[in-house]
């Protein structure tokens, strides 16, 4: 099952997506510039194989809900996200604010 829900960040309404799969759930919240996601995101792949795309993204591990994704510290971030001041340890909410 796939569900989408509005997520208020600052004065923007973002899209939160939850994909229920067998034994796991994929979570993401996106802006027009980038996104945060659960541990399924492969930041290494984005930084190495897709570096030319300059993808702005950050990953949190151990989250099970969109609310947890917003509150969780980012475990890893892409180089493009770092250029916006997004760093590991920053909350998902704060990372999204920098992506607006």
Order of alpha helices (4+ residues) and beta strands (2+ residues): beta-beta-beta-beta-alpha-beta-alpha-beta-alpha-alpha
